[in-house]
């Protein structure tokens, strides 16, 4: 299975070591636009409000159930984040990947919407 990461799990950031046994596939962007905000400086939140915001830039990894279970703990799934499958695009090729969306309601109307973190 594939996972699309957009925050601290990306290469060079502080949670990337959790993907050390995953296979890097490609850099990609979301096919749809989504709002992404950074309200706590080091933790971006992707909000499931399709059509608003930007095509989010991130990375795609091939993972197994063991890595997914580890990521679920990090992301506080299913209490804090929801996990869904979305379409991402890289070099014109579409992939279906898992992504974590913030589950909590957040008023982002006055926040800067990010394209990348």
C-alpha positions in Angstrom: 0.0 0.0 0.0 1.0 3.6 -0.5 1.0 6.5 2.0 1.2 10.2 1.2 3.1 12.2 3.8 3.1 16.0 3.9 4.6 17.0 7.3 7.0 15.7 9.8 7.3 12.3 8.2 9.0 13.7 5.1 12.7 13.3 4.5 14.9 15.5 6.7 12.2 16.1 9.3 12.0 14.8 12.8 9.6 11.8 12.4 11.0 10.5 9.1 12.9 7.7 11.0 9.5 6.0 11.3 9.7 5.4 7.6 13.2 3.9 7.6 11.8 0.5 6.5 9.5 2.0 3.9 10.3 2.3 0.2 10.4 5.9 -1.1 8.3 6.0 -4.3 8.2 9.6 -5.4 7.4 13.2 -4.7 3.8 13.9 -5.5 1.0 16.4 -5.1 -2.6 15.8 -4.2 -4.9 15.6 -7.3 -7.5 17.7 -5.4 -7.0 20.9 -3.5 -7.1 20.7 0.3 -6.5 23.2 3.1 -3.4 22.6 5.1 -2.5 24.8 8.1 0.3 25.0 10.6 -1.1 26.2 13.9 1.5 24.8 16.2 4.7 25.7 14.2 6.0 22.1 13.8 2.8 20.1 13.0 0.9 20.8 9.8 -2.7 19.7 9.7 -4.4 18.6 6.5 -8.2 19.2 6.5 -10.6 17.1 4.6 -12.3 20.0 2.8 -11.8 19.1 -0.8 -11.6 21.9 -3.4 -10.3 24.6 -1.0 -6.6 25.5 -0.6 -3.8 24.1 -2.7 -2.6 20.9 -4.3 -0.5 19.7 -1.4 3.1 18.7 -2.0 4.5 15.7 -0.3 6.1 12.3 -0.6 4.8 8.8 -1.3 6.1 5.7 0.3 5.2 2.0 0.0 4.5 0.6 3.4 3.2 -2.5 5.0 0.7 -3.1 7.9 3.4 -2.9 10.5 4.5 0.5 9.4 0.9 1.6 9.1 0.2 0.6 12.7 3.2 2.6 13.9 2.0 5.7 11.9 -1.5 5.2 13.4 0.0 5.6 16.9 2.0 8.7 15.9 -1.0 10.3 14.3 -3.4 9.4 17.0 -5.7 7.4 14.7 -8.6 7.2 15.0 -9.1 9.8 17.7 -7.1 12.7 16.4 -6.7 11.9 12.7 -8.8 10.2 10.2 -7.2 8.0 7.6 -8.5 8.0 4.0 -7.4 7.1 0.5 -6.9 10.0 -2.0 -5.4 10.4 -5.4 -2.0 11.9 -5.7 -0.1 12.8 -8.9 3.6 12.5 -9.9 4.9 13.1 -13.4 1.4 12.8 -14.7 0.8 9.4 -13.1 -2.0 9.0 -10.5 -1.6 6.8 -7.5 -4.1 6.0 -4.7 -2.5 6.6 -1.3 -3.5 6.7 2.3 -3.4 10.2 3.9 -4.1 11.4 7.4 -6.7 14.2 7.8 -7.2 16.1 11.0 -10.3 14.8 12.6 -10.9 17.8 15.0 -13.0 20.7 13.7 -10.7 23.7 13.1 -11.7 27.2 11.9 -9.0 27.8 9.3 -10.8 30.7 7.6 -8.3 33.3 9.0 -5.2 31.1 8.7 -2.6 31.0 6.0 -3.2 27.9 3.8 0.0 26.1 2.9 1.0 24.3 -0.2 3.9 22.5 1.4 5.6 22.2 4.8 
